[in-house]
């Protein structure tokens, strides 16, 4: 035993002397991210996200809830980039790309409801070519105030908005309609950023995979299982969060994820999760409710996602503020989240 230890020490010493010391193992998950709100990051005396992320190996951040063209925001963004983090903008963008004030003069740009009326809500009409061109003309302006540091863009559809039911669109699913918009947006993005990639958000009505429209080069899948249960792992196929739209079980979610991965491929695919989303468990109302972080569920979910070839994971961590920490204590589980992503072994 002593000879073996001596030999090991000699090997390590030799490696150090020749400048070829063993390298740290690269984490399995390439993106280890978090999505936060402006108020979550401007009070490091309450929760110092930059310190937490450095200590746990998280590498990507998205911060919403403030004017993106504001100088204070720009300074904050540069601070994160200078610290070595990838900076992104995960955001619903349809109301910017297709401004609602166009409805007065061009109602045909906007969706038709099931009663045959055009509506200036929800999303546009993906069968209206002129409307698509207007949307594409606004992409560069959007990108200038939402420029990521890693070329990964997010122009999510209107949150919870309905889709178009006009004669040309009525046979297209929400996922297919969303992908038509995204296929046009990625073309506009790549006109000024040849390395641009764009997320197709599988969320709410767009969770089922498309069946008719193929993604253009540069489109990647972002899967957000919004109606799942976080008290039980996705691997428990019969688990369900009752009383919600669609009535999807975890098995339904896994089947939809697999179908999406077959449609988009696993390369660059990512998951957007809600394990730490205080705003969700609080029904987006303050004062907040206490979040229960199920570490065993989180770790089991990582195994499930990894088994499907997913190597990019981010998640909401919003509304951990002074009230929350004073009322419920410091959420040590933010460290469990970061370390879990960093230290995961796909065995």
C-alpha positions in Angstrom: 0.0 0.0 0.0 2.8 2.4 0.9 4.6 1.6 -2.4 1.4 2.3 -4.3 0.9 5.7 -2.6 4.6 6.6 -3.2 4.2 5.8 -6.9 1.1 7.9 -7.2 2.8 10.8 -5.5 5.7 10.5 -7.9 3.4 10.5 -10.9 1.6 13.6 -9.7 4.9 15.4 -8.8 6.3 14.5 -12.2 3.2 15.8 -13.9 3.5 19.1 -12.0 7.2 19.5 -12.8 6.7 18.9 -16.5 3.7 21.3 -16.7 1.2 18.5 -17.5 -0.8 18.3 -14.3 -4.1 16.4 -14.7 -6.9 18.7 -16.0 -10.2 19.1 -14.2 -12.9 17.0 -15.7 -15.3 18.9 -18.0 -18.8 19.0 -16.6 -21.4 16.9 -18.6 -23.8 19.8 -18.8 -22.3 22.5 -21.0 -24.8 25.2 -20.2 -25.5 25.5 -16.4 -27.7 28.5 -16.3 -30.2 30.5 -14.4 -32.9 33.0 -15.4 -33.4 35.9 -13.0 -35.2 39.2 -12.7 -33.6 42.6 -12.3 -34.5 42.9 -8.7 -32.9 39.5 -8.0 -29.4 40.7 -8.9 -29.2 44.3 -7.8 -29.2 43.4 -4.1 -26.2 41.2 -3.6 -26.4 41.9 0.1 -29.5 39.7 0.1 -28.4 37.0 -2.3 -25.1 37.4 -4.2 -25.9 35.5 -7.4 -22.5 36.2 -9.0 -20.7 34.7 -6.0 -23.0 31.7 -5.9 -22.5 31.1 -9.6 -18.8 31.3 -9.4 -18.6 29.0 -6.4 -20.9 26.3 -8.0 -19.8 26.5 -11.6 -22.9 28.0 -13.2 -21.9 29.7 -16.4 -24.9 31.4 -18.1 -27.4 34.0 -16.9 -30.4 35.8 -18.3 -31.8 38.8 -16.5 -35.3 40.3 -17.3 -37.6 42.9 -15.8 -35.7 46.1 -16.7 -35.3 48.4 -19.7 -32.7 46.7 -21.8 -31.6 50.0 -23.5 -31.0 51.6 -20.0 -27.4 52.5 -19.2 -27.6 50.9 -15.8 -28.6 47.6 -17.4 -25.8 47.8 -19.9 -23.3 48.3 -17.1 -24.7 45.4 -15.2 -24.6 43.2 -18.3 -20.9 44.1 -18.9 -20.1 43.3 -15.3 -21.3 39.7 -15.8 -19.6 39.3 -19.1 -16.3 40.6 -17.7 -16.7 38.1 -14.9 -16.7 35.3 -17.5 -20.4 34.5 -17.7 -22.4 34.0 -20.9 -25.2 36.6 -21.0 -28.5 35.9 -22.7 -32.1 37.3 -23.0 -34.8 34.8 -22.5 -37.9 36.8 -23.4 -41.3 36.9 -25.1 -40.8 39.1 -28.1 -43.8 38.9 -30.5 -45.3 42.2 -29.3 -42.0 43.9 -30.2 -41.4 42.2 -33.5 -45.1 42.7 -34.6 -46.1 46.0 -32.8 -49.8 46.1 -31.8 -50.3 49.6 -33.2 -50.1 48.1 -36.7 -53.5 46.4 -36.2 -55.4 49.6 -37.0 -54.0 49.7 -40.5 -53.0 46.1 -41.1 -55.3 43.7 -39.2 -54.3 40.9 -41.7 -50.9 40.8 -40.0 -52.5 39.4 -36.9 -54.2 36.2 -35.9 -57.8 35.3 -36.6 -59.8 33.8 -33.8 -62.2 30.8 -34.2 -65.1 33.2 -35.0 -63.3 34.7 -38.0 -62.3 38.0 -36.4 -58.7 39.4 -36.5 -57.3 40.0 -33.0 -54.4 42.3 -31.9 -53.5 39.9 -29.1 -51.6 36.7 -28.9 -49.6 36.1 -32.0 -49.5 37.1 -35.6 -50.7 35.3 -38.7 -47.9 33.1 -40.0 -49.6 32.8 -43.4 -49.4 36.6 -44.1 -46.2 37.1 -46.0 -46.2 40.9 -45.7 -46.7 40.6 -41.9 -43.7 38.1 -41.8 -41.6 40.6 -43.7 -42.5 43.4 -41.2 -41.6 41.1 -38.4 -38.3 40.3 -40.0 -37.5 44.0 -40.5 -37.8 44.5 -36.7 -35.4 41.7 -35.8 -32.2 43.6 -35.9 -33.6 46.4 -33.8 -34.7 43.8 -31.2 -31.3 42.1 -31.3 -29.5 45.4 -30.7 -31.1 45.7 -27.3 -31.1 41.9 -26.7 -27.6 41.0 -27.9 -26.3 37.8 -26.2 -22.7 37.1 -25.6 -22.9 33.6 -27.0 -25.0 34.0 -30.1 -28.0 32.2 -28.6 -31.2 34.2 -29.1 -34.7 33.9 -27.7 -37.8 35.5 -29.3 -40.5 33.6 -27.6 -44.1 33.9 -28.8 -46.6 35.9 -26.9 -47.0 34.3 -23.5 -50.1 32.1 -23.4 -51.5 33.8 -26.5 -53.7 32.0 -28.9 -52.8 31.1 -32.5 -54.2 31.9 -35.9 -57.3 30.1 -37.1 -57.6 31.7 -40.5 -58.3 29.3 -43.5 -54.6 29.2 -44.4 -53.4 28.5 -40.8 -56.2 26.4 -39.3 -54.6 23.1 -40.0 -51.2 24.1 -38.5 -50.6 23.4 -34.9 -49.3 26.0 -32.4 -45.9 24.4 -32.7 -45.9 24.5 -36.5 -47.1 28.1 -36.5 -44.4 29.1 -34.0 -41.7 27.5 -36.1 -42.8 29.4 -39.2 -42.1 32.6 -37.3 -38.8 31.3 -36.0 -37.7 30.2 -39.4 -38.1 33.7 -40.6 -36.5 35.3 -37.5 -33.4 33.1 -37.8 -32.9 34.3 -41.4 -33.1 37.9 -40.3 -30.7 37.2 -37.4 -28.1 35.6 -39.5 -28.1 38.5 -41.9 -26.0 40.4 -39.3 -24.9 37.6 -37.0 -23.8 34.6 -39.1 -23.3 32.5 -35.9 -26.8 33.2 -34.5 -28.9 30.4 -33.1 -32.5 30.7 -32.1 -34.6 28.8 -29.6 -37.9 27.1 -30.4 -39.7 27.2 -27.1 -41.7 24.0 -26.4 -44.0 25.5 -23.8 -47.8 25.6 -23.2 -49.5 25.0 -26.5 -46.2 24.6 -28.4 -45.1 21.7 -26.1 -46.1 19.0 -28.6 -43.5 18.6 -31.4 -44.2 20.2 -34.8 -45.4 17.7 -37.5 -45.4 19.8 -40.7 -42.8 22.6 -40.6 -39.1 21.7 -40.5 -36.7 24.0 -38.7 -34.2 26.1 -40.5 -30.5 25.7 -39.8 -29.7 27.4 -36.4 -33.0 26.6 -34.7 -32.5 24.7 -31.4 -35.1 23.2 -29.1 -35.8 24.7 -25.7 -38.1 22.4 -23.7 -40.0 24.0 -20.8 -42.3 21.5 -18.9 -44.4 24.1 -17.3 -47.3 21.9 -16.2 -45.4 19.1 -14.6 -45.1 18.3 -10.9 -41.9 19.2 -9.1 -42.7 17.0 -6.2 -42.0 13.9 -8.2 -39.4 13.1 -10.9 -40.2 13.1 -14.6 -39.2 9.5 -14.7 -42.4 8.7 -12.7 -44.5 8.5 -15.9 -47.9 8.4 -14.1 -47.2 11.5 -12.0 -49.4 14.5 -12.8 -50.0 18.0 -11.4 -53.8 18.0 -11.2 -56.2 20.8 -12.1 -54.2 22.3 -14.9 -54.8 22.6 -18.7 -54.1 19.6 -21.0 -53.9 17.1 -18.2 -50.4 15.9 -19.2 -48.7 13.3 -17.1 -44.9 13.0 -16.8 -45.1 10.2 -19.3 -46.8 12.6 -21.8 -44.1 15.1 -21.2 -41.3 12.6 -21.8 -43.0 11.4 -25.0 -43.3 15.0 -26.3 -39.7 15.7 -25.4 -38.5 12.7 -27.3 -40.7 13.7 -30.3 -39.2 17.2 -30.2 -35.7 15.9 -30.0 -36.4 13.7 -33.1 -37.7 16.8 -34.9 -34.9 19.2 -33.9 -32.0 17.0 -32.9 -30.2 16.9 -29.6 -27.4 19.2 -30.6 -27.8 22.6 -28.8 -31.1 21.4 -27.3 -31.7 22.7 -23.8 -34.2 22.5 -21.0 -35.8 25.4 -19.2 -36.9 24.3 -15.8 -38.7 25.6 -12.7 -37.1 23.8 -9.8 -36.2 27.1 -8.1 -39.0 29.4 -9.4 -40.4 31.1 -6.3 -42.7 33.3 -8.5 -44.4 30.1 -9.9 -45.1 28.6 -6.5 -46.4 32.0 -5.4 -48.8 32.3 -8.4 -46.8 35.4 -9.4 -48.2 37.3 -6.4 -46.3 38.9 -3.6 -45.7 38.3 -0.7 -44.1 35.1 -1.8 -44.8 31.6 -0.7 -42.0 29.2 0.4 -40.5 27.0 -2.2 -39.7 23.4 -1.4 -36.7 22.3 -3.4 -36.9 18.6 -3.9 -33.2 17.7 -4.3 -33.9 14.1 -5.1 -36.3 15.0 -7.8 -33.8 17.5 -9.3 -31.1 14.9 -9.3 -33.3 12.3 -10.9 -34.5 14.8 -13.5 -30.8 15.5 -14.5 -30.4 11.7 -15.1 -33.5 11.7 -17.3 -32.5 14.7 -19.4 -28.9 13.4 -19.7 -30.2 10.0 -20.9 -31.9 11.8 -23.8 -28.8 13.6 -24.9 -29.5 17.0 -23.4 -26.4 18.9 -22.2 -27.8 22.4 -21.7 -30.0 23.2 -18.7 -31.2 26.5 -17.3 -34.0 27.4 -14.9 -35.9 30.2 -13.2 -34.7 31.4 -9.8 -36.7 34.6 -9.4 -38.2 36.4 -6.4 -35.6 35.4 -3.8 -35.5 38.8 -2.2 -35.1 40.4 1.2 -38.7 39.4 2.2 -38.1 35.8 1.1 -34.8 35.4 3.0 -36.1 37.1 6.2 -39.3 35.1 6.2 -38.0 31.6 5.1 -34.2 31.9 5.6 -31.5 31.8 3.0 -32.3 29.2 0.3 -29.3 26.9 0.6 -30.8 24.9 -2.3 -29.4 27.4 -4.8 -26.0 25.8 -4.0 -27.6 22.3 -4.5 -28.8 23.4 -7.9 -25.4 24.8 -9.1 -23.3 22.0 -7.7 -25.8 19.4 -9.1 -25.3 20.7 -12.6 -21.5 21.0 -12.2 -20.9 17.7 -10.6 -23.3 15.5 -12.5 -21.8 12.3 -13.8 -23.7 10.5 -16.7 -23.1 7.0 -15.6 
